[in-house]
């Protein structure tokens, strides 16, 4: 059902059933499942692969499952570093927690640099049949003047920035936190939803082959001859290639969110670590880079007038732990399933009814969990609460196993143990906003 109408304001480069804007994890996953179902899909990426993205590079079992679902070889022979679980440091305690053994998710996580992770997903979508356009900068939506529905996008293609038009009756916005396409369609960020910021860099380090992801629940600012607790968390992920990814996250629920130079805070934190770890300026292999973490459905509605939002464009980052890749890929799979069902309807009204289900499906799957996460974010905005929780909670391994399942959103949906049932019960009764 590819649309063939021509926009007289520009050259029509291609038409398709669906256009996906952005070839990050959300966009590539969406395109993969659409192509697998036999739809003609265009995947438009503004840069060229390989390309860098700011990320911790650590993947939980939730993200691992999504990669396996897409048929990607996640073996160590294929360049993946496996991890056993999460090491938590805080309150003078160092605790290693293995990923839970569940029927719904693998019992291991992964590490891989985003520089080739994203390309791997995009190439997988291409293998499934998606038509990938790199160096294709989408500049705005093409709207039907009568209905206001999106019918395509304008773009600048190639090194010469040639203006072109792509046409399709459905468009997926997978263009990240800034999501200019969503903004152009009138969808702005909700100020009542949390936003985080992450900063990270890489160091050559003997700790590169760590088989646990490491999370620091306390960040101390040791500048100016003082020791001040900061409202954030840090991480150290061994990359298995001679380097460590070292970074920190901060939430906008903290009064200090806009008051500190977080690049300098990261440098100060690294300087406080043991010298033998190698987290020193001369061992830094990349500049410090930052990125926003849009959380808990901070842009809605997730469907309007032919446009579906996935991943960061939809504010899908987990407010409990800052994880975005798993939810980007899951939302892409969900969106693709909705689109496939909608395309199969025989009337315009039927297709629209099917598409209108997408926001409700997301709320049914994530709404209660994200509502609990928003409460958690408010607590994290107070460093003393974090310090007290770390000091008291880390001495209780059973409690920490429960928190690992809660924070990483790793439970069996049916059955499971008592912890699973408690968490699943809480998510069901929490508001699905």
C-alpha positions in Angstrom: 0.0 0.0 0.0 2.9 2.4 -0.7 1.7 5.9 -1.2 2.4 7.4 -4.7 1.2 11.0 -4.3 3.9 13.6 -5.3 4.8 16.7 -3.3 5.4 19.4 -5.8 7.7 21.3 -3.4 10.5 18.8 -3.8 11.8 15.7 -5.5 10.2 12.5 -4.2 13.1 10.3 -3.5 11.1 7.2 -2.4 7.7 6.0 -1.2 7.0 3.2 1.2 4.5 1.8 3.6 6.3 3.2 6.7 9.1 5.7 7.2 11.3 5.4 10.4 13.3 8.5 11.2 16.4 7.6 13.1 18.5 4.4 13.1 19.3 4.1 16.7 18.2 1.1 18.7 14.5 2.2 18.6 14.4 3.0 15.0 16.4 0.0 13.8 14.3 -2.4 15.9 11.1 -0.9 14.5 12.3 -1.2 11.0 13.5 -4.7 11.5 10.1 -6.0 12.7 8.2 -4.1 10.0 10.4 -5.5 7.3 10.2 -9.0 8.8 6.4 -8.7 8.4 6.7 -7.9 4.8 6.1 -4.1 4.9 8.1 -1.7 2.7 10.0 0.4 5.2 12.5 3.3 4.9 15.0 3.8 7.7 16.5 7.3 7.6 19.7 8.1 9.5 21.1 11.6 9.7 24.7 10.4 10.1 26.9 7.7 8.6 27.9 4.5 10.4 29.9 3.9 12.4 29.0 6.9 14.6 29.3 7.7 18.3 26.5 8.0 20.8 26.8 8.9 24.5 25.9 5.8 26.6 27.1 3.7 29.4 27.5 0.8 26.9 26.2 -1.7 29.6 23.2 -3.8 28.7 21.0 -5.6 31.2 19.4 -9.0 30.5 16.3 -7.0 29.4 18.2 -5.6 26.5 20.0 -8.9 25.9 16.6 -10.5 25.3 15.8 -8.0 22.6 19.0 -8.7 20.8 18.3 -12.4 20.8 14.8 -11.8 19.6 16.3 -10.0 16.6 18.5 -12.9 15.7 21.7 -11.2 16.6 24.7 -13.3 17.7 25.5 -12.1 21.2 28.3 -14.6 21.8 31.8 -13.6 23.0 33.1 -14.8 19.7 31.1 -12.1 18.0 32.7 -9.3 20.0 30.3 -9.1 23.0 31.5 -9.0 26.6 29.2 -10.8 28.9 28.6 -9.8 32.5 27.2 -11.7 35.5 25.4 -9.0 37.3 25.7 -5.7 39.1 28.3 -4.6 41.7 26.9 -1.9 44.0 29.2 0.3 46.0 28.0 2.7 48.7 27.8 3.3 52.4 31.2 1.7 52.9 29.8 -1.6 51.4 30.7 -3.4 48.2 28.0 -5.9 47.1 27.9 -8.2 44.0 24.5 -9.2 42.9 24.1 -11.7 40.1 21.3 -11.2 37.5 18.2 -13.1 38.6 17.4 -16.5 37.1 14.2 -16.0 35.2 12.2 -17.7 32.5 11.5 -14.4 30.8 15.0 -13.0 30.5 18.6 -14.4 30.1 20.8 -14.5 33.2 23.5 -12.4 31.7 24.1 -8.9 30.4 26.3 -7.5 27.7 28.7 -4.7 27.0 29.5 -3.2 23.6 30.4 0.3 22.4 27.6 2.2 20.8 29.9 3.1 17.9 29.3 -0.3 16.4 26.3 -1.5 18.4 23.9 0.9 16.6 25.4 -0.1 13.2 24.9 -3.7 14.0 21.2 -3.2 14.6 20.8 -1.0 11.5 22.5 -3.6 9.3 20.2 -6.3 10.8 17.2 -4.2 9.8 18.7 -3.9 6.3 19.1 -7.7 6.1 15.4 -8.1 7.0 14.5 -5.8 4.0 14.4 -2.3 5.3 15.9 0.4 3.0 18.5 2.3 4.9 19.4 5.8 3.9 22.5 7.2 5.7 23.5 10.8 5.7 19.9 11.7 5.5 18.9 14.6 7.7 15.1 14.8 8.1 14.1 18.5 8.2 10.3 18.2 8.9 7.0 16.5 8.3 4.9 16.6 5.1 1.3 17.2 6.1 -2.0 16.6 4.4 -3.5 20.1 4.3 -7.0 18.8 4.7 -6.5 16.4 7.6 -3.2 17.5 9.2 -1.9 13.9 9.0 1.7 13.3 8.3 2.2 11.8 4.8 6.0 11.9 4.6 9.1 13.9 5.5 11.4 16.4 3.9 15.1 15.7 4.1 18.5 16.7 3.0 20.3 13.8 1.4 24.0 13.0 1.0 27.0 15.2 1.3 25.6 17.7 -1.1 22.5 18.1 1.1 20.1 17.6 -1.8 16.5 18.4 -0.7 14.2 15.5 -1.1 10.8 14.2 0.0 10.0 10.7 1.3 6.4 9.6 1.2 4.5 7.1 3.4 1.1 7.0 5.1 2.8 6.2 8.5 5.9 7.7 10.1 7.8 6.6 13.2 9.7 9.2 15.1 12.9 7.5 16.5 15.0 10.7 16.3 16.1 10.8 20.0 15.5 13.2 22.9 15.4 16.3 20.7 13.0 14.6 18.3 12.5 17.6 16.0 9.9 15.6 14.0 7.7 15.2 17.1 8.1 18.9 18.0 7.1 19.9 14.5 4.0 17.9 14.9 3.2 19.8 18.1 4.4 17.2 20.7 6.5 19.0 23.4 8.3 17.6 26.4 6.2 17.3 29.6 7.8 19.4 32.3 6.2 17.2 35.0 8.2 14.2 34.0 11.8 13.5 35.1 14.8 14.2 32.9 18.3 13.0 33.5 21.7 13.8 32.1 24.6 11.4 31.7 28.3 12.2 31.2 30.9 9.6 30.3 34.4 9.0 29.0 36.8 6.1 28.4 40.1 5.3 30.0 42.7 2.6 29.3 42.6 0.5 32.4 43.5 -2.9 33.9 39.8 -3.1 35.0 38.7 -3.5 31.3 37.8 -7.1 31.7 35.4 -6.9 34.6 32.5 -9.4 34.5 30.2 -7.2 36.6 28.6 -3.8 35.8 29.6 -1.5 38.6 27.3 1.2 40.1 28.3 3.7 42.7 25.4 5.0 44.8 27.4 7.8 46.3 29.2 10.5 44.4 31.6 12.8 46.4 32.8 16.2 45.2 36.3 16.5 46.6 37.1 19.8 45.0 38.1 22.9 47.0 39.4 20.9 49.9 36.0 19.6 51.0 34.0 16.4 50.8 30.4 17.0 49.6 27.8 14.4 48.7 26.3 14.9 45.3 22.8 14.0 44.1 23.7 11.4 41.5 25.2 8.0 40.8 28.3 6.8 39.0 29.2 3.7 36.9 32.3 1.8 35.8 31.8 -0.7 32.9 34.8 -2.7 31.6 34.7 -2.8 27.9 36.9 -5.9 27.4 39.1 -4.0 24.9 41.6 -2.5 27.3 39.3 0.4 28.3 36.7 1.2 30.9 33.6 3.4 30.4 33.4 5.7 33.4 30.4 8.0 33.8 27.8 9.6 36.1 24.1 10.4 36.0 22.2 13.3 37.5 18.5 13.8 37.8 16.6 17.1 37.4 14.8 16.4 40.7 18.0 17.6 42.4 18.4 21.3 43.3 22.0 21.0 42.1 20.9 19.9 38.6 21.8 23.1 36.8 24.3 24.5 39.3 27.4 22.3 38.7 29.8 21.6 35.9 29.3 17.9 35.7 32.3 17.4 33.4 34.4 18.7 36.2 32.5 16.6 38.8 33.3 13.5 36.7 37.0 14.5 36.6 37.0 15.0 40.4 35.3 11.7 41.0 37.8 9.9 38.8 40.7 11.6 40.6 39.5 10.2 43.9 39.8 6.6 42.7 42.8 4.3 43.2 45.7 5.3 41.0 46.3 1.8 39.8 42.9 1.8 38.1 44.3 4.2 35.6 41.4 6.7 35.5 43.8 9.7 35.0 43.9 12.4 32.3 46.8 10.8 30.5 44.8 7.5 30.1 41.7 9.2 28.8 41.0 8.0 25.3 37.9 10.0 24.5 36.6 13.5 25.5 33.9 13.7 28.1 30.6 13.8 26.4 27.0 14.3 27.8 23.5 13.4 26.7 20.0 13.8 28.0 18.0 10.9 29.4 14.2 11.5 28.8 12.3 9.4 31.3 8.9 8.0 32.2 6.9 9.0 29.1 8.0 12.6 29.1 6.5 13.2 25.6 2.9 12.3 24.8 0.7 11.3 23.1 2.7 8.4 21.6 0.5 8.4 18.5 -1.1 11.2 16.6 -2.2 11.8 13.0 -0.1 9.0 11.5 3.0 9.6 13.7 4.2 7.0 16.3 6.9 7.8 18.9 9.5 5.2 20.0 12.6 5.2 22.2 14.0 8.5 23.5 11.6 10.4 21.4 8.8 8.9 23.5 10.6 9.4 26.8 11.1 5.7 27.3 14.2 5.8 29.6 13.7 3.8 32.9 13.6 6.4 35.7 14.8 3.8 38.2 18.2 3.2 36.6 18.6 5.4 33.5 18.5 2.4 31.1 17.3 3.3 27.7 18.3 0.8 25.1 16.1 -2.1 26.3 13.0 0.2 26.3 13.9 1.7 23.0 14.0 -1.7 21.4 10.9 -2.9 23.2 8.9 0.1 22.1 10.1 -0.4 18.6 8.9 -4.0 18.6 5.5 -2.9 20.1 5.1 -0.1 17.6 5.9 -2.4 14.7 3.3 -4.9 15.9 0.6 -2.2 16.1 1.5 -0.9 12.6 1.4 -4.4 11.0 -2.1 -5.0 12.5 -3.3 -1.6 11.4 -2.1 -2.0 7.8 -4.1 -5.3 7.6 -7.3 -3.4 8.3 -9.5 -2.8 5.2 -10.9 0.6 6.0 -9.3 3.9 7.1 -11.4 3.9 10.2 -10.3 0.4 11.1 -6.6 1.3 10.6 -7.0 4.4 12.8 -8.6 2.4 15.6 -5.7 0.0 15.5 -3.1 2.8 15.6 -4.9 4.5 18.5 -4.2 1.5 20.7 -0.5 2.1 20.7 -0.4 4.7 23.6 -2.6 2.5 25.7 -0.5 -0.6 25.1 2.6 1.4 26.3 0.7 2.5 29.4 -0.4 -1.0 30.1 3.1 -2.3 29.8 5.1 0.5 31.5 2.7 3.0 33.0 2.5 1.6 36.5 6.3 0.9 36.7 7.2 4.4 35.4 4.8 6.0 38.0 6.7 4.2 40.8 9.9 5.4 39.1 8.8 9.0 39.3 8.4 8.7 43.1 11.9 7.1 43.2 13.4 10.0 41.2 12.0 12.5 43.7 13.7 10.6 46.5 17.0 10.5 44.7 17.0 14.2 44.4 18.0 14.4 48.0 21.6 13.2 48.6 21.0 12.5 52.3 18.2 10.0 51.5 20.5 8.3 49.0 23.3 8.1 51.6 21.0 6.7 54.3 19.5 4.2 51.9 22.9 3.0 50.8 24.3 2.7 54.4 21.3 0.7 55.6 20.1 -1.2 52.6 23.4 -2.6 51.4 23.9 -4.5 54.5 20.8 -6.6 53.7 21.5 -8.9 50.7 17.9 -10.1 50.4 16.6 -6.5 50.3 19.2 -5.7 47.7 18.2 -8.6 45.5 14.6 -7.3 45.6 15.9 -3.8 44.7 17.9 -5.2 41.8 14.8 -6.8 40.4 12.8 -3.6 40.9 15.4 -1.2 39.5 16.3 -3.3 36.5 12.7 -4.3 35.9 13.6 -8.0 35.8 10.7 -10.2 37.0 8.8 -13.1 35.5 5.4 -11.7 34.5 3.6 -14.9 35.5 4.5 -17.0 38.5 8.0 -16.2 39.7 9.0 -15.9 43.3 7.6 -13.8 46.0 9.7 -10.8 45.0 8.4 -11.0 41.4 4.8 -11.1 42.7 5.2 -8.1 44.9 6.8 -6.0 42.2 4.3 -7.1 39.6 1.5 -6.3 42.0 2.8 -2.9 42.7 3.1 -2.0 39.0 -0.5 -3.1 38.5 -2.0 -0.9 41.2 0.2 2.1 40.4 -1.4 4.8 38.1 -0.7 4.2 34.4 -0.1 7.8 33.4 
